[in-house]
Amino acid sequence: MAFKSRVRSPIKPRAGIEKLDAGPKGMVLSFRGNRFANPAALIGYLQDRAPAIKLRPDHKVVCVQDWLHATTRIAGVRRVLGDLAALAEQ
């Protein structure tokens, strides 16, 4: 059985994130209304970090990582959320 972490963060609303699921293999997140405040910056971010982070056809962002421990998982999620919040505010 996989352990899933839920992170409550004030960054989520700033980044426009509606749902985030993180587990030992990475995370999947979706944006509120399938919209991001700065789509061009998001595409650049995804291109810079490919293939570890990609956009699925259903507009969900997938981050593939080995986060076996909860502490690394939380740190990784916070890092990606912080990056997305900064992009949304540009």
Biotite code that builds the C-alpha atoms (Angstrom):
import biotite.structure as struc

atoms = struc.array([
    struc.Atom([0.000, 0.000, 0.000], chain_id="A", res_id=1, res_name="MET", atom_name="CA", element="C"),
    struc.Atom([1.419, 3.376, -1.022], chain_id="A", res_id=2, res_name="ALA", atom_name="CA", element="C"),
    struc.Atom([1.696, 6.166, 1.495], chain_id="A", res_id=3, res_name="PHE", atom_name="CA", element="C"),
    struc.Atom([0.393, 9.456, 0.151], chain_id="A", res_id=4, res_name="LYS", atom_name="CA", element="C"),
    struc.Atom([1.240, 12.793, 1.691], chain_id="A", res_id=5, res_name="SER", atom_name="CA", element="C"),
    struc.Atom([-1.054, 15.770, 1.800], chain_id="A", res_id=6, res_name="ARG", atom_name="CA", element="C"),
    struc.Atom([0.610, 19.128, 2.187], chain_id="A", res_id=7, res_name="VAL", atom_name="CA", element="C"),
    struc.Atom([-1.440, 22.114, 3.240], chain_id="A", res_id=8, res_name="ARG", atom_name="CA", element="C"),
    struc.Atom([0.293, 25.183, 1.988], chain_id="A", res_id=9, res_name="SER", atom_name="CA", element="C"),
    struc.Atom([-0.574, 28.847, 1.476], chain_id="A", res_id=10, res_name="PRO", atom_name="CA", element="C"),
    struc.Atom([1.333, 28.549, -1.808], chain_id="A", res_id=11, res_name="ILE", atom_name="CA", element="C"),
    struc.Atom([-1.339, 26.370, -3.421], chain_id="A", res_id=12, res_name="LYS", atom_name="CA", element="C"),
    struc.Atom([-3.896, 29.189, -3.903], chain_id="A", res_id=13, res_name="PRO", atom_name="CA", element="C"),
    struc.Atom([-1.220, 31.593, -5.198], chain_id="A", res_id=14, res_name="ARG", atom_name="CA", element="C"),
    struc.Atom([-0.144, 29.038, -7.798], chain_id="A", res_id=15, res_name="ALA", atom_name="CA", element="C"),
    struc.Atom([-3.770, 28.263, -8.722], chain_id="A", res_id=16, res_name="GLY", atom_name="CA", element="C"),
    struc.Atom([-3.452, 24.612, -7.735], chain_id="A", res_id=17, res_name="ILE", atom_name="CA", element="C"),
    struc.Atom([-6.702, 22.817, -7.121], chain_id="A", res_id=18, res_name="GLU", atom_name="CA", element="C"),
    struc.Atom([-5.465, 19.329, -6.250], chain_id="A", res_id=19, res_name="LYS", atom_name="CA", element="C"),
    struc.Atom([-2.113, 17.778, -5.455], chain_id="A", res_id=20, res_name="LEU", atom_name="CA", element="C"),
    struc.Atom([-1.302, 14.125, -4.829], chain_id="A", res_id=21, res_name="ASP", atom_name="CA", element="C"),
    struc.Atom([2.230, 13.129, -3.818], chain_id="A", res_id=22, res_name="ALA", atom_name="CA", element="C"),
    struc.Atom([3.572, 9.661, -3.295], chain_id="A", res_id=23, res_name="GLY", atom_name="CA", element="C"),
    struc.Atom([6.858, 7.752, -3.365], chain_id="A", res_id=24, res_name="PRO", atom_name="CA", element="C"),
    struc.Atom([7.084, 7.958, -7.177], chain_id="A", res_id=25, res_name="LYS", atom_name="CA", element="C"),
    struc.Atom([6.386, 11.697, -7.469], chain_id="A", res_id=26, res_name="GLY", atom_name="CA", element="C"),
    struc.Atom([3.331, 13.921, -7.651], chain_id="A", res_id=27, res_name="MET", atom_name="CA", element="C"),
    struc.Atom([0.424, 14.912, -9.837], chain_id="A", res_id=28, res_name="VAL", atom_name="CA", element="C"),
    struc.Atom([-1.221, 18.309, -9.603], chain_id="A", res_id=29, res_name="LEU", atom_name="CA", element="C"),
    struc.Atom([-4.089, 20.020, -11.347], chain_id="A", res_id=30, res_name="SER", atom_name="CA", element="C"),
    struc.Atom([-4.840, 23.696, -11.732], chain_id="A", res_id=31, res_name="PHE", atom_name="CA", element="C"),
    struc.Atom([-8.113, 25.347, -10.805], chain_id="A", res_id=32, res_name="ARG", atom_name="CA", element="C"),
    struc.Atom([-10.228, 25.437, -13.967], chain_id="A", res_id=33, res_name="GLY", atom_name="CA", element="C"),
    struc.Atom([-7.320, 23.907, -15.934], chain_id="A", res_id=34, res_name="ASN", atom_name="CA", element="C"),
    struc.Atom([-5.802, 27.415, -16.129], chain_id="A", res_id=35, res_name="ARG", atom_name="CA", element="C"),
    struc.Atom([-2.469, 28.838, -15.048], chain_id="A", res_id=36, res_name="PHE", atom_name="CA", element="C"),
    struc.Atom([-1.884, 32.567, -14.586], chain_id="A", res_id=37, res_name="ALA", atom_name="CA", element="C"),
    struc.Atom([1.248, 32.622, -16.777], chain_id="A", res_id=38, res_name="ASN", atom_name="CA", element="C"),
    struc.Atom([1.069, 29.782, -19.350], chain_id="A", res_id=39, res_name="PRO", atom_name="CA", element="C"),
    struc.Atom([4.208, 30.850, -21.245], chain_id="A", res_id=40, res_name="ALA", atom_name="CA", element="C"),
    struc.Atom([6.303, 30.743, -18.057], chain_id="A", res_id=41, res_name="ALA", atom_name="CA", element="C"),
    struc.Atom([4.806, 27.345, -17.166], chain_id="A", res_id=42, res_name="LEU", atom_name="CA", element="C"),
    struc.Atom([5.777, 25.906, -20.561], chain_id="A", res_id=43, res_name="ILE", atom_name="CA", element="C"),
    struc.Atom([9.321, 27.237, -20.131], chain_id="A", res_id=44, res_name="GLY", atom_name="CA", element="C"),
    struc.Atom([9.496, 25.700, -16.646], chain_id="A", res_id=45, res_name="TYR", atom_name="CA", element="C"),
    struc.Atom([8.310, 22.329, -17.958], chain_id="A", res_id=46, res_name="LEU", atom_name="CA", element="C"),
    struc.Atom([10.788, 22.413, -20.856], chain_id="A", res_id=47, res_name="GLN", atom_name="CA", element="C"),
    struc.Atom([13.683, 23.217, -18.513], chain_id="A", res_id=48, res_name="ASP", atom_name="CA", element="C"),
    struc.Atom([12.833, 20.279, -16.246], chain_id="A", res_id=49, res_name="ARG", atom_name="CA", element="C"),
    struc.Atom([11.797, 17.661, -18.805], chain_id="A", res_id=50, res_name="ALA", atom_name="CA", element="C"),
    struc.Atom([11.516, 14.667, -18.570], chain_id="A", res_id=51, res_name="PRO", atom_name="CA", element="C"),
    struc.Atom([11.151, 14.815, -14.766], chain_id="A", res_id=52, res_name="ALA", atom_name="CA", element="C"),
    struc.Atom([8.168, 17.194, -14.991], chain_id="A", res_id=53, res_name="ILE", atom_name="CA", element="C"),
    struc.Atom([5.643, 17.085, -17.824], chain_id="A", res_id=54, res_name="LYS", atom_name="CA", element="C"),
    struc.Atom([2.156, 18.186, -18.775], chain_id="A", res_id=55, res_name="LEU", atom_name="CA", element="C"),
    struc.Atom([-0.366, 15.460, -19.532], chain_id="A", res_id=56, res_name="ARG", atom_name="CA", element="C"),
    struc.Atom([-3.087, 15.855, -22.177], chain_id="A", res_id=57, res_name="PRO", atom_name="CA", element="C"),
    struc.Atom([-5.674, 16.264, -19.375], chain_id="A", res_id=58, res_name="ASP", atom_name="CA", element="C"),
    struc.Atom([-3.748, 19.421, -18.233], chain_id="A", res_id=59, res_name="HIS", atom_name="CA", element="C"),
    struc.Atom([-2.320, 17.787, -15.109], chain_id="A", res_id=60, res_name="LYS", atom_name="CA", element="C"),
    struc.Atom([1.337, 18.321, -14.262], chain_id="A", res_id=61, res_name="VAL", atom_name="CA", element="C"),
    struc.Atom([3.264, 15.158, -13.402], chain_id="A", res_id=62, res_name="VAL", atom_name="CA", element="C"),
    struc.Atom([6.542, 15.225, -11.517], chain_id="A", res_id=63, res_name="CYS", atom_name="CA", element="C"),
    struc.Atom([8.351, 11.878, -11.557], chain_id="A", res_id=64, res_name="VAL", atom_name="CA", element="C"),
    struc.Atom([10.763, 11.574, -8.622], chain_id="A", res_id=65, res_name="GLN", atom_name="CA", element="C"),
    struc.Atom([11.961, 8.972, -6.140], chain_id="A", res_id=66, res_name="ASP", atom_name="CA", element="C"),
    struc.Atom([10.539, 10.346, -2.906], chain_id="A", res_id=67, res_name="TRP", atom_name="CA", element="C"),
    struc.Atom([10.660, 7.273, -0.706], chain_id="A", res_id=68, res_name="LEU", atom_name="CA", element="C"),
    struc.Atom([10.801, 9.188, 2.579], chain_id="A", res_id=69, res_name="HIS", atom_name="CA", element="C"),
    struc.Atom([8.148, 11.651, 3.695], chain_id="A", res_id=70, res_name="ALA", atom_name="CA", element="C"),
    struc.Atom([10.711, 14.363, 4.453], chain_id="A", res_id=71, res_name="THR", atom_name="CA", element="C"),
    struc.Atom([12.124, 14.324, 0.912], chain_id="A", res_id=72, res_name="THR", atom_name="CA", element="C"),
    struc.Atom([8.606, 14.178, -0.495], chain_id="A", res_id=73, res_name="ARG", atom_name="CA", element="C"),
    struc.Atom([7.469, 17.229, 1.449], chain_id="A", res_id=74, res_name="ILE", atom_name="CA", element="C"),
    struc.Atom([10.627, 19.163, 0.537], chain_id="A", res_id=75, res_name="ALA", atom_name="CA", element="C"),
    struc.Atom([10.191, 18.287, -3.142], chain_id="A", res_id=76, res_name="GLY", atom_name="CA", element="C"),
    struc.Atom([6.532, 19.277, -3.172], chain_id="A", res_id=77, res_name="VAL", atom_name="CA", element="C"),
    struc.Atom([7.303, 22.574, -1.451], chain_id="A", res_id=78, res_name="ARG", atom_name="CA", element="C"),
    struc.Atom([10.069, 23.322, -3.951], chain_id="A", res_id=79, res_name="ARG", atom_name="CA", element="C"),
    struc.Atom([7.813, 22.712, -6.974], chain_id="A", res_id=80, res_name="VAL", atom_name="CA", element="C"),
    struc.Atom([4.913, 24.655, -5.397], chain_id="A", res_id=81, res_name="LEU", atom_name="CA", element="C"),
    struc.Atom([7.216, 27.579, -4.658], chain_id="A", res_id=82, res_name="GLY", atom_name="CA", element="C"),
    struc.Atom([8.472, 27.563, -8.241], chain_id="A", res_id=83, res_name="ASP", atom_name="CA", element="C"),
    struc.Atom([4.926, 27.512, -9.629], chain_id="A", res_id=84, res_name="LEU", atom_name="CA", element="C"),
    struc.Atom([3.765, 30.282, -7.287], chain_id="A", res_id=85, res_name="ALA", atom_name="CA", element="C"),
    struc.Atom([6.680, 32.459, -8.410], chain_id="A", res_id=86, res_name="ALA", atom_name="CA", element="C"),
    struc.Atom([5.829, 31.790, -12.062], chain_id="A", res_id=87, res_name="LEU", atom_name="CA", element="C"),
    struc.Atom([2.160, 32.624, -11.517], chain_id="A", res_id=88, res_name="ALA", atom_name="CA", element="C"),
    struc.Atom([3.063, 35.965, -9.951], chain_id="A", res_id=89, res_name="GLU", atom_name="CA", element="C"),
    struc.Atom([5.377, 37.069, -12.791], chain_id="A", res_id=90, res_name="GLN", atom_name="CA", element="C"),
])
